[in-house]
Amino acid sequence: MTMAIQAKGLSKSFGDTRALDGVDLEVPNGTVLGLLGPNGSGKTTTVRILSTLLRPDAGHAEVNGFEVVRQAADVRTQIGLTGQYAAVDGQLTATENLMMIGRLLGLPQDECAGRSAELLERFGLAGDADRLVKTYSGGMRRRLDLAASIVGRPRVLFLDEPTTGLDPRSRRELWAMIGELVADGTTVLLTTQYLDEADALADSIVVLDGGRVIARGTADELKRQVGGQVLDVVLGDKNAVPAAVAVLSEVAAGDVTADRLTGRIEITVDSPASTATAIRGLDEAGIAVTDLSLRQPSLDDVFLAITGHRTTVEQDPQDTGSRASTHHRHVSTKDSARPVKRRGVPGAVADAGIVARRNLLQLWRSPSYVAFSLLQPVIFVLLFTWVFGGAILPQGDYISFVMPGIIVEMIGFDALGTATGMNSDLRNGIIDRFRSLPMARSAVLGGRVLADTVRTLSSVLIVTAVGWLLGFRLTTGLLPVLAALALATAFGIALIWLNAWIGLTVRSPEAVQAASMIWLFPLVFGSSAFVPVETMPQWLQVAVNVNPITSVVDAIRGLVLGGPVAMPVLYSLAWIIGLTTVFWSLSVHRYQRMKTLV
């Protein structure tokens, strides 16, 4: 039998925590493997290794014959990934989300449109195709997430707890869709904490606990390991639980499970005679029973027998353990031709452009963010010109002095959006989705920097226009002005890379804001942006004169107003090249070696 997934001895540690400890897996083509286990058992780490998002410390794994480390790019052409969170962009419509994935997979525009319409129809989202996804319910977002993972007709699909948080109806609908994909030949690796989900969907099951495989087999095979049947007893008096446990322990074939809050007791019995003995013993002890049932062992019983504790998520009482039915329209994952990715520089540029377009659409659909981003420098222009200008420069043209400083200050604050945007994409699983696609590895960072550069350049032009209305005039020629614009843009790109690194490194949005402000405020207000350096204390002038913002502000002043240019421009270029090189390297290093979701 041909194996779609093979893993041998997978191990992974995070510091002192051993997440995986020698995991072996085999998944035949066209089947579903259920990876079962509690939180922290290693399920997600396994998926991340197999989908090329994480490197194992030891072991070997192949997906459709491609090794996940050495041939990671080839693996990505074979797989689809749905993570623990619906990794769809709330600021895009459903159609735009699927079109973006299709284009990143290398599908032609017309094929992208056809495939998107097909999936939206079959996943029951056609009527909401042009709504922003942020208005969708949780179930709708999950369906769209699954549709996004099969745009490229993957041969292997990884589903990491796909129904967590969904209501029973949405869970059953998603089960049916997964069943259709499997019926069409897709191989699925499904991680779950829901025992009924594994029972309904999986052809075979692997149980993980503490990063190790502790059991494997079909659902029926695992249930037979428990042996006998399970006797459920519900007492009329919850205070009688200790006495009932004492009676039932005499006939139980294993441990007795008791819940004092509900008065429910479960035991395994190995024969009808044991059941009769248990009932008779309770009656003789005068313990009233309100409900009694005998059933076959469930996977929960299996897990309890193997590990000594239950899973953290119990079976939904409204779901049954039967194999999920498929009542939706057929969802095709077969096609005569798989997407063929562009390679080399043209492919990387095209992918970066697709990501940049997505980021610009996000910005366009956040008018309040744009308004407040532009309002802040305008307020600074008015405040410093009309309130502080007379005190700072009583005999001079303060609007001309301060405008280059306002422009550079705005560039700095504008770059904060890079950090928050990267952090949001990381937390929401968007970056993991991008990293699991056969797209250029540079495109995510490149697309972000490109879009944010366009945003910064637009902000510079708008703020300059506001300054013009207040009396700011450019007194040099066209070439110096263009040079100043190029210098400001280059400095903005350097700060964007700095903030990209912060967004990829810091764990929470609040911490991202704090980390960005820590460096920005001292640099902006400890510079020549608003106040002439010669008016500052001598000891402060030393620091201000080596401040990169001072260099850039002085260079722009010289270029657009006349004055010293050579040294400020030279220092500015040195800072720009240094900052860009350092934080480009750090950002790429961090992006390539991300280990876990923040």
ZANUTI-64495 format. One record per residue (C-alpha): residue in three letters; x, y, z. Coordinates in steps of 0.5 Angstrom, whole numbers, padded with zeros to 4 digits, always signed. Example, Ala and Ser with C-alpha at 12.3 -4.5 7.8 and 13.67 -1.06 7.14 Angstrom:
% ZANUTI-64495
ALA+0025-0009+0016/SER+0027-0002+0014/
END
This chain:
% ZANUTI-64495
MET+0000+0000+0000/THR+0003+0007-0002/MET+0004+0012+0004/ALA+0002+0019+0003/ILE+0005+0021+0010/GLN+0011+0017+0013/ALA+0015+0019+0019/LYS+0020+0016+0023/GLY+0023+0018+0030/LEU+0021+0025+0030/SER+0023+0029+0036/LYS+0023+0036+0038/SER+0024+0040+0044/PHE+0023+0048+0046/GLY+0028+0049+0051/ASP+0027+0044+0057/THR+0020+0042+0054/ARG+0020+0035+0050/ALA+0014+0037+0045/LEU+0016+0030+0041/ASP+0020+0024+0043/GLY+0021+0019+0037/VAL+0014+0019+0034/ASP+0013+0014+0028/LEU+0007+0015+0023/GLU+0004+0012+0017/VAL-0002+0014+0013/PRO-0004+0011+0007/ASN-0006+0015+0001/GLY-0014+0017+0001/THR-0015+0015+0008/VAL-0016+0019+0014/LEU-0011+0019+0020/GLY-0014+0022+0027/LEU-0008+0024+0031/LEU-0011+0024+0038/GLY-0009+0027+0045/PRO-0010+0032+0050/ASN-0007+0039+0050/GLY+0001+0039+0050/SER+0001+0032+0047/GLY+0005+0034+0041/LYS-0001+0034+0036/THR+0000+0041+0033/THR+0008+0040+0033/THR+0007+0034+0029/VAL+0003+0038+0024/ARG+0008+0044+0024/ILE+0013+0039+0022/LEU+0010+0035+0017/SER+0007+0042+0013/THR+0014+0045+0013/LEU+0013+0050+0018/LEU+0018+0047+0023/ARG+0024+0043+0023/PRO+0025+0037+0027/ASP+0031+0036+0032/ALA+0031+0029+0030/GLY+0028+0024+0025/HIS+0025+0023+0018/ALA+0019+0025+0015/GLU+0016+0025+0008/VAL+0010+0027+0005/ASN+0008+0024-0002/GLY+0015+0022-0003/PHE+0018+0029-0001/GLU+0023+0030+0005/VAL+0020+0035+0009/VAL+0027+0039+0011/ARG+0031+0038+0004/GLN+0025+0038-0001/ALA+0021+0043+0003/ALA+0019+0047-0003/ASP+0016+0041-0006/VAL+0012+0038+0000/ARG+0009+0045-0001/THR+0006+0044-0008/GLN+0003+0037-0005/ILE-0001+0040+0001/GLY-0006+0044+0004/LEU-0006+0047+0011/THR-0012+0049+0016/GLY-0009+0051+0023/GLN-0013+0052+0030/TYR-0015+0058+0028/ALA-0019+0060+0021/ALA-0013+0064+0018/VAL-0017+0068+0013/ASP-0017+0076+0012/GLY-0023+0079+0015/GLN-0021+0086+0011/LEU-0022+0082+0005/THR-0028+0079+0002/ALA-0029+0071+0001/THR-0028+0072-0006/GLU-0021+0076-0005/ASN-0019+0071+0000/LEU-0019+0065-0005/MET-0017+0069-0011/MET-0011+0071-0007/ILE-0009+0064-0005/GLY-0010+0062-0012/ARG-0006+0067-0015/LEU+0000+0065-0010/LEU-0001+0058-0012/GLY+0001+0060-0019/LEU-0006+0059-0022/PRO-0008+0064-0028/GLN-0013+0069-0027/ASP-0019+0066-0030/GLU-0018+0059-0027/CYS-0017+0063-0020/ALA-0024+0066-0021/GLY-0027+0060-0023/ARG-0024+0056-0018/SER-0026+0061-0013/ALA-0033+0061-0015/GLU-0034+0053-0015/LEU-0031+0053-0008/LEU-0036+0058-0005/GLU-0042+0055-0008/ARG-0040+0048-0006/PHE-0038+0051+0001/GLY-0045+0055+0002/LEU-0042+0061+0002/ALA-0044+0064-0005/GLY-0049+0068-0003/ASP-0044+0072+0002/ALA-0038+0072-0003/ASP-0037+0079-0003/ARG-0038+0081+0004/LEU-0032+0082+0008/VAL-0030+0076+0012/LYS-0030+0080+0019/THR-0037+0080+0019/TYR-0038+0072+0018/SER-0040+0067+0024/GLY-0035+0063+0026/GLY-0038+0057+0022/MET-0037+0061+0016/ARG-0030+0063+0017/ARG-0028+0056+0018/ARG-0032+0053+0012/LEU-0028+0059+0008/ASP-0021+0057+0011/LEU-0022+0050+0009/ALA-0024+0052+0002/ALA-0018+0056+0002/SER-0014+0050+0004/ILE-0016+0046-0002/VAL-0016+0052-0008/GLY-0010+0048-0011/ARG-0013+0041-0010/PRO-0008+0038-0005/ARG-0006+0031-0005/VAL-0005+0031+0003/LEU-0009+0036+0007/PHE-0007+0037+0015/LEU-0013+0039+0019/ASP-0011+0042+0026/GLU-0017+0041+0031/PRO-0021+0044+0025/THR-0028+0044+0029/THR-0026+0047+0036/GLY-0030+0052+0038/LEU-0036+0051+0033/ASP-0043+0049+0035/PRO-0045+0042+0034/ARG-0049+0044+0027/SER-0043+0047+0024/ARG-0038+0041+0026/ARG-0043+0036+0023/GLU-0043+0040+0016/LEU-0035+0041+0017/TRP-0035+0033+0018/ALA-0039+0032+0012/MET-0034+0037+0007/ILE-0028+0033+0010/GLY-0032+0026+0008/GLU-0033+0029+0001/LEU-0025+0031+0000/VAL-0023+0024+0003/ALA-0028+0020-0002/ASP-0025+0024-0008/GLY-0018+0021-0006/THR-0015+0027-0001/THR-0011+0024+0004/VAL-0012+0027+0011/LEU-0009+0028+0018/LEU-0013+0030+0023/THR-0012+0033+0030/THR-0017+0033+0035/GLN-0019+0033+0042/TYR-0026+0031+0040/LEU-0026+0023+0041/ASP-0033+0023+0037/GLU-0030+0027+0031/ALA-0024+0022+0031/ASP-0029+0016+0031/ALA-0033+0019+0026/LEU-0028+0021+0021/ALA-0021+0017+0022/ASP-0020+0010+0018/SER-0014+0010+0024/ILE-0012+0013+0030/VAL-0006+0015+0033/VAL-0006+0017+0041/LEU-0001+0022+0043/ASP+0001+0024+0050/GLY+0007+0027+0053/GLY+0010+0027+0046/ARG+0010+0020+0045/VAL+0005+0015+0041/ILE+0002+0011+0046/ALA-0003+0007+0042/ARG-0005+0006+0035/GLY-0010+0002+0031/THR-0017+0003+0028/ALA-0023+0006+0033/ASP-0026-0001+0034/GLU-0019-0004+0035/LEU-0017+0001+0040/LYS-0024+0000+0044/ARG-0023-0008+0044/GLN-0016-0006+0048/VAL-0021-0004+0054/GLY-0025-0010+0054/GLY-0032-0012+0056/GLN-0037-0006+0057/VAL-0038+0000+0061/LEU-0043+0000+0066/ASP-0046+0007+0067/VAL-0049+0009+0074/VAL-0053+0015+0076/LEU-0055+0015+0083/GLY-0061+0019+0086/ASP-0057+0021+0092/LYS-0050+0024+0091/ASN-0047+0023+0098/ALA-0048+0016+0097/VAL-0042+0016+0091/PRO-0037+0014+0096/ALA-0041+0008+0099/ALA-0043+0006+0091/VAL-0036+0006+0089/ALA-0034+0001+0095/VAL-0039-0003+0092/LEU-0038-0003+0085/SER-0030-0004+0086/GLU-0031-0011+0088/VAL-0034-0013+0081/ALA-0030-0008+0076/ALA-0025-0010+0071/GLY-0021-0004+0072/ASP-0021+0003+0075/VAL-0028+0006+0078/THR-0029+0013+0075/ALA-0034+0017+0080/ASP-0036+0024+0079/ARG-0039+0027+0086/LEU-0042+0033+0083/THR-0047+0029+0078/GLY-0047+0023+0082/ARG-0045+0019+0076/ILE-0040+0013+0076/GLU-0037+0009+0071/ILE-0034+0002+0071/THR-0032-0003+0066/VAL-0035-0010+0067/ASP-0033-0017+0063/SER-0039-0021+0063/PRO-0047-0020+0064/ALA-0046-0024+0071/SER-0041-0018+0073/THR-0047-0013+0071/ALA-0052-0017+0075/THR-0047-0017+0081/ALA-0046-0010+0081/ILE-0054-0008+0081/ARG-0055-0013+0087/GLY-0050-0010+0091/LEU-0052-0003+0090/ASP-0059-0006+0092/GLU-0057-0009+0098/ALA-0053-0003+0100/GLY-0059+0001+0100/ILE-0056+0006+0095/ALA-0062+0009+0090/VAL-0060+0009+0083/THR-0064+0013+0078/ASP-0061+0011+0071/LEU-0057+0005+0069/SER-0054+0003+0062/LEU-0049-0001+0059/ARG-0045+0001+0053/GLN-0039-0001+0049/PRO-0033+0003+0050/SER-0032+0009+0047/LEU-0025+0013+0045/ASP-0026+0017+0052/ASP-0026+0010+0055/VAL-0020+0008+0051/PHE-0016+0014+0053/LEU-0017+0014+0060/ALA-0015+0006+0060/ILE-0009+0008+0057/THR-0007+0015+0060/GLY-0010+0015+0067/HIS-0014+0021+0065/ARG-0019+0023+0060/THR-0018+0028+0055/THR-0019+0036+0056/VAL-0025+0036+0052/GLU-0031+0032+0052/GLN-0036+0029+0047/ASP-0041+0034+0045/PRO-0048+0031+0047/GLN-0051+0033+0041/ASP-0046+0029+0037/THR-0046+0022+0035/GLY-0041+0017+0034/SER-0043+0015+0027/ARG-0039+0016+0021/ALA-0040+0023+0018/SER-0045+0023+0013/THR-0044+0027+0006/HIS-0050+0031+0004/HIS-0046+0037+0001/ARG-0045+0038-0006/HIS-0039+0034-0009/VAL-0032+0038-0008/SER-0027+0036-0013/THR-0020+0036-0011/LYS-0018+0032-0017/ASP-0015+0036-0024/SER-0011+0034-0029/ALA-0006+0039-0028/ARG-0003+0042-0021/PRO-0001+0049-0020/VAL+0006+0050-0023/LYS+0009+0056-0019/ARG+0013+0061-0022/ARG+0021+0060-0020/GLY+0026+0065-0019/VAL+0026+0073-0019/PRO+0020+0074-0023/GLY+0016+0069-0019/ALA+0018+0072-0012/VAL+0017+0079-0015/ALA+0010+0077-0017/ASP+0008+0074-0010/ALA+0011+0080-0007/GLY+0006+0084-0011/ILE+0000+0080-0009/VAL+0002+0080-0002/ALA+0003+0088-0002/ARG-0004+0089-0006/ARG-0007+0085+0000/ASN-0004+0089+0005/LEU-0006+0096+0001/LEU-0013+0093+0001/GLN-0013+0092+0008/LEU-0011+0099+0009/TRP-0016+0102+0004/ARG-0022+0099+0008/SER-0019+0102+0015/PRO-0021+0109+0013/SER-0021+0111+0021/TYR-0014+0108+0021/VAL-0012+0112+0015/ALA-0015+0118+0018/PHE-0012+0118+0025/SER-0005+0116+0022/LEU-0006+0123+0018/LEU-0009+0127+0023/GLN-0003+0126+0028/PRO+0002+0130+0024/VAL-0003+0135+0022/ILE-0004+0136+0029/PHE+0003+0137+0030/VAL+0004+0142+0024/LEU-0001+0146+0027/LEU+0001+0145+0034/PHE+0008+0147+0033/THR+0007+0152+0028/TRP+0002+0156+0032/VAL+0003+0155+0039/PHE+0010+0153+0040/GLY+0013+0156+0034/GLY+0014+0163+0037/ALA+0018+0161+0043/ILE+0022+0156+0039/LEU+0024+0160+0033/PRO+0021+0167+0035/GLN+0025+0171+0029/GLY+0025+0166+0024/ASP+0020+0162+0019/TYR+0019+0156+0024/ILE+0014+0153+0019/SER+0020+0152+0014/PHE+0024+0149+0020/VAL+0019+0145+0023/MET+0016+0141+0016/PRO+0022+0137+0015/GLY+0022+0135+0022/ILE+0014+0133+0022/ILE+0015+0129+0015/VAL+0021+0125+0019/GLU+0017+0124+0025/MET+0011+0122+0021/ILE+0015+0117+0017/GLY+0017+0114+0024/PHE+0010+0113+0027/ASP+0007+0111+0020/ALA+0012+0105+0021/LEU+0009+0103+0027/GLY+0004+0100+0023/THR+0009+0095+0020/ALA+0010+0092+0027/THR+0002+0091+0029/GLY+0001+0088+0022/MET+0006+0083+0022/ASN+0004+0081+0029/SER-0003+0081+0027/ASP-0002+0076+0021/LEU+0003+0072+0026/ARG-0003+0071+0031/ASN-0008+0070+0026/GLY-0005+0064+0023/ILE-0004+0068+0016/ILE+0003+0068+0016/ASP+0003+0060+0017/ARG-0002+0060+0011/PHE+0003+0063+0007/ARG+0009+0059+0009/SER+0005+0053+0008/LEU+0004+0055+0000/PRO+0009+0054-0005/MET+0010+0061-0006/ALA+0017+0065-0006/ARG+0019+0065+0002/SER+0021+0073+0001/ALA+0014+0075-0001/VAL+0011+0076+0005/LEU+0016+0080+0008/GLY+0017+0084+0001/GLY+0010+0085+0000/ARG+0009+0088+0007/VAL+0015+0093+0006/LEU+0013+0094-0001/ALA+0006+0096+0001/ASP+0008+0100+0007/THR+0013+0104+0003/VAL+0007+0106-0001/ARG+0003+0108+0005/THR+0009+0112+0008/LEU+0010+0116+0001/SER+0003+0117+0000/SER+0003+0120+0008/VAL+0009+0124+0006/LEU+0006+0128+0000/ILE-0001+0129+0004/VAL+0003+0132+0010/THR+0007+0136+0005/ALA+0001+0139+0002/VAL-0002+0141+0009/GLY+0005+0145+0010/TRP+0004+0148+0003/LEU-0003+0151+0005/LEU+0000+0153+0012/GLY+0006+0157+0008/PHE+0011+0152+0007/ARG+0015+0153+0001/LEU+0021+0149-0003/THR+0026+0154-0005/THR+0031+0149-0009/GLY+0030+0146-0015/LEU+0026+0139-0018/LEU+0032+0135-0017/PRO+0034+0136-0010/VAL+0027+0136-0008/LEU+0026+0129-0011/ALA+0033+0127-0008/ALA+0030+0129-0001/LEU+0023+0125-0003/ALA+0028+0119-0004/LEU+0032+0120+0002/ALA+0025+0120+0006/THR+0023+0114+0003/ALA+0029+0110+0004/PHE+0029+0112+0011/GLY+0022+0110+0012/ILE+0024+0103+0009/ALA+0029+0102+0014/LEU+0024+0104+0020/ILE+0019+0099+0016/TRP+0025+0093+0017/LEU+0026+0095+0024/ASN+0019+0094+0026/ALA+0018+0088+0022/TRP+0023+0085+0026/ILE+0019+0087+0032/GLY+0012+0085+0030/LEU+0015+0078+0028/THR+0019+0078+0035/VAL+0014+0081+0040/ARG+0009+0076+0043/SER+0003+0081+0044/PRO+0000+0087+0040/GLU+0000+0091+0047/ALA+0008+0089+0047/VAL+0009+0091+0040/GLN+0006+0098+0041/ALA+0010+0099+0047/ALA+0017+0096+0044/SER+0016+0101+0038/MET+0015+0107+0042/ILE+0021+0106+0047/TRP+0026+0107+0041/LEU+0021+0112+0037/PHE+0020+0117+0042/PRO+0027+0119+0045/LEU+0029+0119+0037/VAL+0024+0124+0035/PHE+0024+0129+0041/GLY+0031+0128+0042/SER+0033+0130+0035/SER+0033+0137+0031/ALA+0026+0135+0028/PHE+0023+0141+0032/VAL+0028+0145+0036/PRO+0035+0148+0033/VAL+0041+0143+0036/GLU+0044+0150+0038/THR+0039+0151+0043/MET+0040+0145+0047/PRO+0045+0144+0053/GLN+0052+0142+0051/TRP+0051+0135+0054/LEU+0045+0133+0050/GLN+0048+0136+0043/VAL+0053+0130+0043/ALA+0047+0125+0043/VAL+0043+0129+0038/ASN+0048+0130+0033/VAL+0049+0123+0032/ASN+0042+0121+0032/PRO+0039+0118+0025/ILE+0033+0122+0025/THR+0037+0129+0026/SER+0042+0127+0020/VAL+0035+0125+0016/VAL+0032+0132+0018/ASP+0038+0136+0017/ALA+0039+0133+0010/ILE+0032+0134+0008/ARG+0032+0141+0010/GLY+0039+0142+0006/LEU+0036+0139+0000/VAL+0029+0143+0000/LEU+0031+0149+0003/GLY+0038+0150+0002/GLY+0044+0150+0006/PRO+0049+0144+0008/VAL+0048+0138+0005/ALA+0054+0134+0004/MET+0055+0131+0011/PRO+0048+0130+0013/VAL+0046+0126+0007/LEU+0053+0122+0008/TYR+0051+0121+0015/SER+0044+0119+0013/LEU+0046+0114+0008/ALA+0050+0111+0013/TRP+0044+0110+0018/ILE+0040+0108+0012/ILE+0044+0103+0010/GLY+0046+0100+0017/LEU+0039+0100+0019/THR+0036+0096+0013/THR+0042+0091+0013/VAL+0041+0090+0020/PHE+0034+0089+0021/TRP+0033+0086+0014/SER+0038+0080+0016/LEU+0034+0080+0023/SER+0027+0080+0020/VAL+0029+0074+0015/HIS+0033+0070+0020/ARG+0027+0071+0025/TYR+0022+0069+0019/GLN+0025+0063+0017/ARG+0026+0060+0024/MET+0020+0062+0027/LYS+0018+0056+0032/THR+0011+0057+0035/LEU+0005+0061+0034/VAL+0006+0068+0038/
END
